[in-house]
């Protein structure tokens, strides 16, 4: 059975991806990453209620907050132990926007998917395995208003800035 880790399923794109996988891929199981276990369980129930009963065993919520390295490590441990055969795909759809600081935004929208991918790549054991990162144009537009100065803005937009430099700045 192919397994997909789907991060941030609550919004329309993530929920639609989850439902489509379960409707059209009978050999696929979805592991929904949720930073809130109660809301994750509620989402599983909500999605199951719209699908045939045969799909209910192919969807599970796992605790996962991409802004937390320890949460990513715990999720990796859980998935690697419960599914040693590996994953078919990782779908990163997590993101935050308005009302957040530059630190919160970059940690969730940029470093989160990078850290998740770095951690979970060893689980992508199947041929043709893939990573799907979903982003929004609203991210750059929103973030551009958070900079304290033009030099800070230039730093974040500089293609030569490395991941370790971003990590240390945040």
C-alpha positions as CSV (number, residue, x, y, z in Angstrom):
1,X,0.0,0.0,0.0
2,X,1.3,3.5,-0.9
3,X,1.4,5.9,2.0
4,X,1.3,9.7,1.8
5,X,2.0,12.2,4.6
6,X,-0.2,15.2,4.0
7,X,0.6,18.3,6.1
8,X,-2.1,20.9,6.7
9,X,-5.3,19.2,5.4
10,X,-7.8,21.6,7.0
11,X,-7.9,24.2,4.2
12,X,-9.5,23.6,0.9
13,X,-6.5,22.5,-1.1
14,X,-5.2,20.0,1.5
15,X,-8.7,18.6,2.2
16,X,-9.3,18.3,-1.5
17,X,-6.0,16.5,-2.1
18,X,-6.8,14.1,0.8
19,X,-10.3,13.3,-0.5
20,X,-9.1,12.8,-4.1
21,X,-6.4,10.4,-3.0
22,X,-8.8,8.4,-1.0
23,X,-11.5,8.4,-3.7
24,X,-9.2,7.5,-6.6
25,X,-6.3,5.5,-5.2
26,X,-7.6,2.4,-3.4
27,X,-4.1,1.3,-2.7
28,X,-3.1,4.5,-0.9
29,X,-3.2,5.4,2.8
30,X,-3.2,9.1,3.9
31,X,-1.4,10.1,7.1
32,X,-2.7,13.5,8.0
33,X,-0.2,15.7,9.9
34,X,-1.9,17.9,12.5
35,X,-0.3,20.1,15.1
36,X,-3.5,19.7,17.2
37,X,-4.4,16.0,17.8
38,X,-8.1,16.8,18.6
39,X,-8.6,18.7,15.4
40,X,-6.7,16.0,13.5
41,X,-9.1,13.4,14.7
42,X,-12.0,15.6,13.9
43,X,-10.7,16.1,10.4
44,X,-10.4,12.4,9.9
45,X,-14.0,11.9,11.0
46,X,-15.2,14.7,8.8
47,X,-13.4,13.4,5.7
48,X,-14.5,9.8,6.4
49,X,-18.1,11.0,6.6
50,X,-18.0,12.0,2.9
51,X,-16.4,8.8,1.6
52,X,-17.4,5.2,1.2
53,X,-16.9,3.1,4.4
54,X,-14.1,1.2,2.7
55,X,-12.0,4.4,2.9
56,X,-12.1,4.7,6.7
57,X,-9.2,2.4,7.3
58,X,-7.0,4.3,4.9
59,X,-6.8,7.7,6.7
60,X,-5.0,8.4,10.0
61,X,-4.1,11.6,11.9
62,X,-0.6,11.9,13.2
63,X,0.7,14.7,15.5
64,X,2.9,17.0,13.4
65,X,3.8,20.7,13.7
66,X,6.2,21.7,10.9
67,X,7.3,24.7,12.9
68,X,8.7,22.4,15.7
69,X,11.8,20.3,15.0
70,X,10.9,18.1,17.9
71,X,7.4,17.5,16.5
72,X,9.0,16.6,13.1
73,X,11.4,14.2,14.8
74,X,8.5,12.5,16.8
75,X,6.4,12.2,13.6
76,X,9.3,10.7,11.8
77,X,9.8,8.2,14.6
78,X,6.1,7.3,14.6
79,X,5.8,6.9,10.8
80,X,9.1,5.0,10.5
81,X,8.1,2.5,13.2
82,X,4.5,2.0,12.1
83,X,5.3,2.0,8.4
84,X,8.8,0.5,7.9
85,X,8.0,-0.1,4.2
86,X,8.2,3.6,3.7
87,X,6.3,6.4,2.0
88,X,5.2,7.1,-1.5
89,X,4.9,10.9,-1.1
90,X,5.1,13.9,1.2
91,X,2.7,16.7,0.5
92,X,3.6,20.0,2.3
93,X,0.7,22.4,2.4
94,X,1.4,24.0,5.7
95,X,1.5,27.8,5.9
96,X,0.7,30.8,8.0
97,X,0.1,34.4,7.0
98,X,-1.5,37.5,8.3
99,X,-1.1,38.2,12.0
100,X,2.2,36.4,12.4
101,X,5.7,37.7,12.9
102,X,8.5,37.3,10.3
103,X,10.0,34.6,12.6
104,X,6.7,32.6,12.8
105,X,6.1,33.0,9.1
106,X,9.6,31.9,7.9
107,X,9.7,29.1,10.5
108,X,6.4,27.6,9.3
109,X,6.4,28.5,5.6
110,X,10.0,28.1,4.7
111,X,12.0,26.2,7.3
112,X,9.1,23.8,8.2
113,X,8.8,22.1,4.8
114,X,12.6,22.0,4.5
115,X,13.0,20.4,7.9
116,X,10.2,18.0,7.2
117,X,11.6,17.0,3.8
118,X,15.1,16.6,5.2
119,X,13.8,14.3,8.0
120,X,11.3,12.2,5.9
121,X,13.4,11.7,2.7
122,X,14.9,8.4,4.1
123,X,11.3,7.1,4.3
124,X,10.7,7.7,0.5
125,X,11.7,4.2,-0.4
126,X,9.4,3.4,-3.2
127,X,10.3,3.9,-6.9
128,X,8.7,7.1,-8.2
129,X,8.3,8.5,-4.7
130,X,7.8,12.2,-4.6
131,X,7.7,15.4,-2.6
132,X,5.0,18.1,-3.3
133,X,5.5,21.5,-1.8
134,X,2.5,23.8,-2.1
135,X,3.0,27.5,-1.6
136,X,1.0,30.7,-2.2
137,X,1.8,33.9,-3.8
138,X,0.3,35.6,-0.8
139,X,3.4,34.5,1.2
140,X,5.9,36.8,-0.5
141,X,3.3,39.6,-0.6
142,X,2.6,39.3,3.1
143,X,6.2,38.9,4.2
144,X,7.3,41.9,2.2
145,X,5.4,44.1,4.7
146,X,7.1,42.6,7.8
147,X,10.7,43.9,7.1
148,X,12.1,46.5,9.4
149,X,14.4,47.9,6.7
150,X,15.3,47.7,3.0
151,X,18.5,45.9,3.9
152,X,16.6,43.2,5.9
153,X,14.2,42.8,2.9
154,X,17.2,42.5,0.5
155,X,18.8,39.8,2.8
156,X,15.6,37.6,2.7
157,X,15.4,38.0,-1.1
158,X,19.1,37.2,-1.7
159,X,19.5,33.9,-3.6
160,X,22.9,33.3,-2.1
161,X,21.6,33.1,1.5
162,X,22.0,29.5,2.7
163,X,19.7,27.4,4.8
164,X,22.0,27.5,7.8
165,X,22.1,31.4,7.6
166,X,18.2,31.5,7.5
167,X,18.1,29.1,10.4
168,X,20.5,31.1,12.5
169,X,18.7,34.4,11.7
170,X,15.4,33.0,12.9
